[in-house]
Amino acid sequence: LPAATAAVYKQWIPNTNFETASNWDKGRVPCARDVVHFEKDKVVSVFVRSPHVLTDMYLPLNGEFVLGAGAAFTAFDGSWDPGCDSGGAVRFADHEHRAWFDPTLWRDVLPSGELTPRGPIFSVDEERVPCRYDDVIFQPGTSFRVNTDSAQPAILLRSISVMGRELNTPSSWAGYLQGPSAPLQFHGNGTLQVTGTGCPDKSGCACGNALDGPRICAALLRTSGRQCPEPACQSPLQPLGHCCGVCGATINLDFTPDFDLQKYRDRLVQELLSQPKYAGVQMAISKVHKAQTFLGIVSRSSAALIQIVLIDDRAGVRAGTAAEQLAADIMESIAEHGEVLGISSAKMEVATGSTASGQVGTHPVSRITAGTVMGLLFSLLLIGGILFLYRKGKLR
């Protein structure tokens, strides 16, 4: 059961099926009197479910029809067709720009392919597209074409299911790529790799899409003029992996080897999020990597932490207030049970519609606080400096 609950399945939404009305410029499936046009220089893979009668059809130079049981094309004999009074040219839509890193083109599903029930859990934008340990599903009985342009050396995945066939080993995926359909379905400079392995760490694994964060945000904001919506709070929070600022609260957790992300998520949902006073509050929780800084200088290294993002459906001056209260309850719980849960420290930030600026609160759970550590380091440096000067003869 823990392994099953940790698995994440993401399903590609668009398709290039012949019977999908939105795939045609007229918004309807071609009928008997129509002349069907596929652009000659556009590569396509088209799944056909049923028989069709057509007047004429112009095919692409590079493409395929995948015929389901009973599917066929028949030339129109000129007899009356009650559903097609006036014929005309009908053109197939251009699918070249359907991007892998567009969050609006993916949805979370159960292993059976059914939509995941809506609940209080959401994902930051970088995690709305497949992460490196996710299972990707292309619906059975559909064709598709997806642009895999990426800034990553390779797009790693646990498995990919195509036409009802799960490819969950590197060898099975390599064999599929050598077949005739793969080049028609996947294009772009990105390389998809199937590993067959899930996240090995009970504290969670980072999604791995940070390099393509700008690409994800550009796709997400394309319909809004590349502008984030205006938040109700004056100083919105900017969660790692999220494209736009939010009103609400964030909590960053430092953890020990005893921390279990899945168990802690379930604990928060059952004990806090399920309370009636938190109806309308949503939570995202995942492991992220934050760039380390020293004296304002960003280091090349990064530190792993658990990020909790809390938002709510309140508006105006009440925006984020319920999320703020939940964050306070979580911090109180950490103060009481943090060491047992494997949480060594927690830092909370808040931005609501009723405050002019974000509020920051830090709660160290470990007995050795950051101040103590810094004090010890300073003392050691001071003693070392005195010894160095004594050896050089500068001090007696």
DAWO-V899471 format. One record per pair of residues at least 4 apart in sequence whose C-alpha atoms are under 8 Angstrom apart, sorted by sequence separation. I is the first residue (numbers start at 1). J is the second residue. If there is no record, write none. Layout:
BEGIN
I,J / I,J
END
This chain:
BEGIN
1,5 / 2,6 / 3,7 / 16,20 / 20,24 / 23,27 / 24,28 / 30,34 / 38,42 / 67,71 / 81,85 / 98,102 / 102,106 / 109,113 / 110,114 / 123,127 / 124,128 / 125,129 / 127,131 / 130,134 / 138,142 / 161,165 / 162,166 / 168,172 / 169,173 / 170,174 / 171,175 / 172,176 / 173,177 / 174,178 / 175,179 / 177,181 / 178,182 / 180,184 / 181,185 / 182,186 / 183,187 / 200,204 / 201,205 / 209,213 / 212,216 / 213,217 / 214,218 / 215,219 / 216,220 / 217,221 / 218,222 / 221,225 / 222,226 / 224,228 / 238,242 / 255,259 / 260,264 / 261,265 / 262,266 / 263,267 / 264,268 / 265,269 / 266,270 / 267,271 / 268,272 / 269,273 / 270,274 / 271,275 / 274,278 / 275,279 / 293,297 / 294,298 / 314,318 / 315,319 / 318,322 / 320,324 / 321,325 / 322,326 / 323,327 / 324,328 / 325,329 / 326,330 / 327,331 / 328,332 / 329,333 / 330,334 / 331,335 / 332,336 / 333,337 / 334,338 / 337,341 / 338,342 / 339,343 / 351,355 / 368,372 / 369,373 / 370,374 / 371,375 / 372,376 / 373,377 / 374,378 / 375,379 / 376,380 / 377,381 / 378,382 / 379,383 / 380,384 / 381,385 / 382,386 / 383,387 / 384,388 / 385,389 / 386,390 / 387,391 / 388,392 / 389,393 / 390,394 / 391,395 / 15,20 / 18,23 / 22,27 / 24,29 / 30,35 / 67,72 / 100,105 / 109,114 / 110,115 / 123,128 / 130,135 / 150,155 / 161,166 / 162,167 / 167,172 / 168,173 / 177,182 / 199,204 / 200,205 / 221,226 / 231,236 / 238,243 / 259,264 / 267,272 / 268,273 / 269,274 / 273,278 / 274,279 / 293,298 / 294,299 / 314,319 / 333,338 / 334,339 / 338,343 / 339,344 / 351,356 / 364,369 / 368,373 / 389,394 / 390,395 / 17,23 / 21,27 / 22,28 / 30,36 / 109,115 / 110,116 / 130,136 / 160,166 / 161,167 / 167,173 / 176,182 / 177,183 / 199,205 / 221,227 / 238,244 / 239,245 / 272,278 / 273,279 / 292,298 / 293,299 / 313,319 / 314,320 / 338,344 / 351,357 / 352,358 / 364,370 / 389,395 / 390,396 / 16,23 / 21,28 / 108,115 / 109,116 / 159,166 / 160,167 / 221,228 / 238,245 / 239,246 / 291,298 / 292,299 / 312,319 / 313,320 / 314,321 / 338,345 / 351,358 / 20,28 / 21,29 / 107,115 / 108,116 / 159,167 / 160,168 / 218,226 / 237,245 / 238,246 / 273,281 / 291,299 / 292,300 / 312,320 / 314,322 / 350,358 / 351,359 / 20,29 / 159,168 / 236,245 / 237,246 / 291,300 / 292,301 / 311,320 / 312,321 / 334,343 / 349,358 / 350,359 / 386,395 / 19,29 / 158,168 / 159,169 / 236,246 / 237,247 / 291,301 / 292,302 / 312,322 / 349,359 / 350,360 / 18,29 / 236,247 / 237,248 / 239,250 / 291,302 / 292,303 / 311,322 / 312,323 / 348,359 / 349,360 / 237,249 / 290,302 / 291,303 / 311,323 / 334,346 / 348,360 / 349,361 / 160,173 / 237,250 / 289,302 / 290,303 / 310,323 / 347,360 / 348,361 / 231,245 / 233,247 / 289,303 / 290,304 / 310,324 / 347,361 / 348,362 / 228,243 / 229,244 / 231,246 / 232,247 / 289,304 / 290,305 / 331,346 / 347,362 / 44,60 / 228,244 / 231,247 / 288,304 / 289,305 / 310,326 / 346,362 / 347,363 / 43,60 / 46,63 / 48,65 / 228,245 / 287,304 / 288,305 / 310,327 / 331,348 / 345,362 / 346,363 / 36,54 / 40,58 / 42,60 / 43,61 / 44,62 / 45,63 / 46,64 / 47,65 / 48,66 / 49,67 / 50,68 / 287,305 / 288,306 / 345,363 / 346,364 / 35,54 / 38,57 / 39,58 / 40,59 / 41,60 / 42,61 / 43,62 / 44,63 / 45,64 / 46,65 / 47,66 / 48,67 / 49,68 / 50,69 / 51,70 / 52,71 / 54,73 / 56,75 / 287,306 / 288,307 / 345,364 / 346,365 / 32,52 / 34,54 / 35,55 / 36,56 / 37,57 / 38,58 / 39,59 / 40,60 / 41,61 / 42,62 / 43,63 / 44,64 / 45,65 / 46,66 / 47,67 / 48,68 / 49,69 / 50,70 / 51,71 / 52,72 / 53,73 / 54,74 / 55,75 / 173,193 / 265,285 / 286,306 / 287,307 / 344,364 / 345,365 / 31,52 / 32,53 / 33,54 / 34,55 / 35,56 / 36,57 / 37,58 / 38,59 / 39,60 / 40,61 / 41,62 / 45,66 / 47,68 / 49,70 / 50,71 / 51,72 / 52,73 / 53,74 / 54,75 / 55,76 / 107,128 / 136,157 / 142,163 / 173,194 / 285,306 / 286,307 / 327,348 / 344,365 / 345,366 / 31,53 / 32,54 / 33,55 / 34,56 / 35,57 / 36,58 / 37,59 / 38,60 / 40,62 / 49,71 / 50,72 / 51,73 / 52,74 / 53,75 / 54,76 / 103,125 / 106,128 / 135,157 / 136,158 / 138,160 / 139,161 / 140,162 / 141,163 / 285,307 / 286,308 / 343,365 / 344,366 / 31,54 / 32,55 / 35,58 / 48,71 / 51,74 / 53,76 / 103,126 / 106,129 / 132,155 / 133,156 / 134,157 / 135,158 / 136,159 / 137,160 / 138,161 / 139,162 / 140,163 / 141,164 / 170,193 / 284,307 / 285,308 / 30,54 / 48,72 / 113,137 / 132,156 / 133,157 / 134,158 / 135,159 / 136,160 / 137,161 / 138,162 / 139,163 / 140,164 / 170,194 / 284,308 / 285,309 / 103,128 / 131,156 / 132,157 / 133,158 / 134,159 / 135,160 / 136,161 / 137,162 / 138,163 / 139,164 / 169,194 / 170,195 / 261,286 / 283,308 / 284,309 / 103,129 / 113,139 / 131,157 / 132,158 / 135,161 / 168,194 / 169,195 / 170,196 / 217,243 / 283,309 / 284,310 / 324,350 / 339,365 / 102,129 / 130,157 / 167,194 / 168,195 / 169,196 / 283,310 / 324,351 / 338,365 / 339,366 / 16,44 / 18,46 / 101,129 / 168,196 / 213,241 / 282,310 / 283,311 / 324,352 / 335,363 / 16,45 / 17,46 / 18,47 / 19,48 / 100,129 / 281,310 / 282,311 / 16,46 / 17,47 / 18,48 / 19,49 / 213,243 / 281,311 / 282,312 / 335,365 / 16,47 / 17,48 / 18,49 / 210,241 / 281,312 / 320,351 / 321,352 / 334,365 / 280,312 / 281,313 / 320,352 / 321,353 / 331,363 / 280,313 / 319,352 / 320,353 / 160,194 / 280,314 / 318,352 / 319,353 / 155,190 / 157,192 / 159,194 / 317,352 / 318,353 / 319,354 / 154,190 / 155,191 / 156,192 / 157,193 / 158,194 / 159,195 / 317,353 / 318,354 / 153,190 / 154,191 / 155,192 / 156,193 / 157,194 / 158,195 / 159,196 / 316,353 / 317,354 / 148,186 / 149,187 / 152,190 / 153,191 / 154,192 / 155,193 / 156,194 / 157,195 / 158,196 / 315,353 / 145,184 / 146,185 / 147,186 / 148,187 / 149,188 / 150,189 / 151,190 / 154,193 / 156,195 / 157,196 / 158,197 / 145,185 / 146,186 / 147,187 / 148,188 / 149,189 / 150,190 / 158,198 / 144,185 / 145,186 / 146,187 / 147,188 / 148,189 / 149,190 / 281,322 / 143,185 / 145,187 / 148,190 / 281,323 / 33,76 / 148,191 / 32,76 / 148,192 / 278,322 / 277,322 / 278,323 / 100,146 / 98,145 / 99,146 / 100,147 / 101,148 / 98,146 / 99,147 / 100,148 / 240,288 / 278,326 / 32,81 / 96,145 / 97,146 / 98,147 / 99,148 / 100,149 / 95,145 / 96,146 / 97,147 / 99,149 / 240,290 / 254,304 / 255,305 / 33,84 / 95,146 / 96,147 / 254,305 / 255,306 / 31,83 / 32,84 / 33,85 / 35,87 / 37,89 / 39,91 / 42,94 / 253,305 / 254,306 / 31,84 / 33,86 / 34,87 / 35,88 / 36,89 / 37,90 / 38,91 / 39,92 / 252,305 / 253,306 / 273,326 / 33,87 / 34,88 / 35,89 / 36,90 / 37,91 / 38,92 / 42,96 / 203,257 / 252,306 / 253,307 / 272,326 / 32,87 / 33,88 / 34,89 / 35,90 / 36,91 / 37,92 / 203,258 / 252,307 / 31,87 / 34,90 / 36,92 / 203,259 / 204,260 / 251,307 / 252,308 / 202,259 / 203,260 / 204,261 / 250,307 / 251,308 / 272,329 / 202,260 / 203,261 / 204,262 / 250,308 / 251,309 / 152,211 / 202,261 / 203,262 / 250,309 / 30,90 / 151,211 / 152,212 / 202,262 / 249,309 / 250,310 / 151,212 / 248,309 / 249,310 / 150,212 / 248,310 / 249,311 / 268,330 / 248,311 / 26,90 / 133,197 / 134,198 / 247,311 / 248,312 / 25,90 / 26,91 / 133,198 / 246,311 / 24,90 / 25,91 / 133,199 / 24,91 / 25,92 / 240,307 / 24,92 / 25,93 / 23,92 / 24,93 / 23,93 / 239,309 / 248,319 / 249,320 / 247,319 / 248,320 / 68,141 / 247,320 / 248,321 / 133,207 / 248,322 / 249,323 / 132,207 / 248,323 / 249,324 / 131,207 / 132,208 / 248,324 / 251,327 / 66,143 / 131,208 / 250,327 / 264,341 / 131,209 / 249,327 / 16,95 / 127,207 / 206,286 / 207,287 / 126,207 / 205,286 / 206,287 / 207,288 / 260,341 / 127,209 / 204,286 / 205,287 / 206,288 / 259,341 / 260,342 / 126,209 / 204,287 / 205,288 / 206,289 / 232,315 / 258,341 / 259,342 / 126,210 / 203,287 / 232,316 / 233,317 / 258,342 / 259,343 / 232,317 / 257,342 / 233,319 / 256,342 / 126,213 / 232,319 / 255,342 / 256,343 / 255,343 / 256,344 / 254,343 / 255,344 / 126,216 / 253,343 / 254,344 / 255,345 / 14,105 / 125,216 / 253,344 / 254,345 / 13,105 / 49,141 / 125,217 / 253,345 / 254,346 / 12,105 / 13,106 / 253,346 / 12,106 / 13,107 / 47,141 / 252,346 / 253,347 / 11,106 / 12,107 / 47,142 / 251,346 / 252,347 / 10,106 / 11,107 / 46,142 / 47,143 / 251,347 / 252,348 / 10,107 / 11,108 / 46,143 / 251,348 / 10,108 / 11,109 / 45,143 / 46,144 / 250,348 / 251,349 / 9,108 / 10,109 / 45,144 / 249,348 / 250,349 / 8,108 / 9,109 / 45,145 / 249,349 / 250,350 / 8,109 / 9,110 / 44,145 / 249,350 / 8,110 / 9,111 / 11,113 / 248,350 / 249,351 / 247,350 / 248,351 / 247,351 / 248,352 / 246,351 / 247,352 / 247,353 / 101,212 / 237,349 / 102,215 / 103,216 / 237,350 / 101,215 / 102,216 / 127,241 / 237,351 / 101,216 / 124,239 / 126,241 / 236,351 / 103,219 / 104,220 / 124,240 / 125,241 / 126,242 / 235,351 / 236,352 / 64,181 / 102,219 / 103,220 / 124,241 / 125,242 / 234,351 / 101,219 / 102,220 / 124,242 / 125,243 / 233,351 / 10,129 / 233,352 / 234,353 / 10,130 / 64,184 / 232,352 / 233,353 / 63,184 / 232,353 / 233,354 / 234,355 / 235,356 / 237,358 / 233,355 / 234,356 / 235,357 / 236,358 / 233,356 / 234,357 / 235,358 / 10,134 / 12,136 / 8,133 / 9,134 / 10,135 / 11,136 / 12,137 / 13,138 / 17,142 / 7,133 / 8,134 / 9,135 / 10,136 / 11,137 / 12,138 / 16,142 / 17,143 / 7,134 / 8,135 / 9,136 / 10,137 / 11,138 / 12,139 / 15,142 / 16,143 / 17,144 / 7,135 / 9,137 / 11,139 / 15,143 / 16,144 / 15,144 / 16,145 / 14,144 / 15,145 / 45,181 / 45,184 / 44,184 / 45,185 / 43,184 / 44,185 / 120,269 / 120,273 / 120,280 / 122,282 / 124,284 / 120,281 / 121,282 / 122,283 / 123,284 / 120,282 / 121,283 / 122,284 / 123,285 / 119,282 / 120,283 / 121,284 / 7,198 / 6,262 / 2,262
END
